[in-house]
């Protein structure tokens, strides 16, 4: 599910397969907004507020570009700057923007070893 907002319009993208009940509620709410110009909602309970806050998971790599993620592994492995561009292209073609540290590290180690022969 994804929501984008701007001053002009908002878009909500969701999957029907996983959100059938939610979609029905959203459609009902939209009908109310369109007919009455308002939507009345209930303020979440304290328990619901805690649940809402704890459902957002944060992982450090989410703030990094894929390039920065791969470069941090190059740094960890002490890969020389002269080899990084070529290795990055290899990683991109094999890992396809996979943020799995161990998998990308393995690809880099293997490829660098083969390049060094």
N, C-alpha and C positions, 0 to 999 in steps of 0.2 A: 504494500500500500504506500502511496506517495501523495503528498499534498504540496502544491505550489501556490504561492499567494503573491499578489501584486495589488497596486491601487486600482487597476482596471478590472481584473478578473482573477478567479481562483480555479484551479483544476485539481480534482481528486481522481487518482488512478488506482484501481483496485482489481483484484481477481474475483470473479463471481464464484468460482469453485470453493474458495476458502472463506468467503464473506457473505454468503447468501442472506443470512439474517440481518447483517449490518446494512446491506444494500437496501433491503426493504425499509429499514428504519430511516435511512438517509433519504430515500424517495419520499417517504411520508413527511419528513421534516422539510424537504424542498417544496412540497405541495403547500405546506403551511406558510412557509416564507413567501411563496409566490401569491397566495391568496390573501394573507393577512399582513404581510410585510414584517412579521416578527417570528421569533422562535423561542418558546419558553423551555428552559432546561432546568434540571435539578443540579444544585451545587454538589460536587462529589463529597462523600463522607471523608473523615480523616483517614480511615483505613484505605479507601479508594485512592486518595491523594498519595499515600505512601506507595501503593501498588504502582500507580502511574509513574512515580519518580524512579522506582527501582526496575522498571522494565526496560529502560534505556541502557544498553551495554556500551561501554567505551573500550576501544582497543587503540593503542597508540598509533598503529600504522594507518588508521583511518584518517589521520591528519597529514599523512605523507603521500606524496605522489608515488607512482610505481617506480619512477626513475630514482627518487630519493631512497625508497625502500631497498632497491637493488644496490645503490651506491653504499648504503650503510653496511650491507653484507660484504661488498668489496673492501670497505674499511676494516671490517672484522677479520677478513682473510688476508689483509695486507696485499691486495692485488695492485700492481703498479698502474699508474695512470695511463701508461702507454698501451695497456691491454684492455682497459675498461670499455672503450667504445665497441670494440669487436665482441667482447664477452656480453655486453648489454644486448646487442642484436641477437646473439645466440639465445640468451635467456628469454627475451621477448618472443622469439619464434617457438621455443619449446614450452615455456611456462605460461604464456598467454595471459599476462597480468595476474598471475596467481600470487597471493600474498602469503603463501605458506613458507615461512622462513627456512625450515629444514629442506624442503623440496628445492627451493631456489638456490640455497647454499650448496646442495649436492650437485645441481646442474653446473654451477660456477666452478666448483672444485674439479669435477670431471673434465669440463671443457678446458679449463686453464691447464690442467695436467696434460691433456692431449695437444694443446697449443704449444706447450713448452718443450715438446720433443724435438 
